[in-house]
Amino acid sequence: QTITFMDLLNYLDYGKALPEKPVIITSDDGYQSIYTYAFPILKKYGYKMTVFLATGYIGNSNDTRRTNDFDSSIANIPTRSMLIWSEVKAMSGYGCEFLSHTWAHINLGSVSLEYAKQELSQSKSDIEIQLGKPCLFIAWPHDNFNSEVVASLSALGFRGAVRWAGGIEDVRSLNIYSINRIPIYAEISPLAYGELIGLQ
């Protein structure tokens, strides 16, 4: 059963029960395709998911819709349209969760601590103002960070951080500032993923 990071926090903080096999479905950046293609599937099956937004790329309307030019220097990355806030709000109203992926999708471990803190604070503020819900987790863009940035998270109001990969997590031994994930690739069959996470 799908859960959110807020469900995970309620388990860690208050002992609120989780399903027997909890899964958090995540996506980074905030592409329009999440709304166009994934959202109808989520609603069909009653699933929730978490999207980590680079909020500086989330427009206010179709006229201000942006593309993923933060990836323009990377070979073989297609140009893709980003979400706009009305789409984010529709998904949030359904029960999907939106959390921080910084403001400008930068490498937080490669800039000054003050600049990194501005990126984190701005993205958190954008989400909380737009959605009226807490933003308590960050997924590191490019899996790039350093110990100083991690140490600053609590003071900025974050409760945890999410890695790009690393594998399946056990909630009983979780490092909340280094939560691992399983990357999904089109070349790997759904059956293989189902076996990996114990659905078979």
Sequence and secondary structure as in RCSB ss.txt:
>XXXX:A:sequence
QTITFMDLLNYLDYGKALPEKPVIITSDDGYQSIYTYAFPILKKYGYKMTVFLATGYIGNSNDTRRTNDFDSSIA
NIPTRSMLIWSEVKAMSGYGCEFLSHTWAHINLGSVSLEYAKQELSQSKSDIEIQLGKPCLFIAWPHDNFNSEVV
ASLSALGFRGAVRWAGGIEDVRSLNIYSINRIPIYAEISPLAYGELIGLQ
>XXXX:A:secstr
 B  HHHHHHHHHH     SS B  EEEE BHHIIIIIHHHHHHHT   EEEE GGG BSSGGG  B GGGTTST
T    BB BHHHHHHHHHHT EEEES SS   GGGS HHHHHHHHHHHHHHHHHHHSS   EEE GGG   HHHH
HHHHHHT  EEEEEEE    GGG  TTSEEE    TTS HHHHHHHTT  
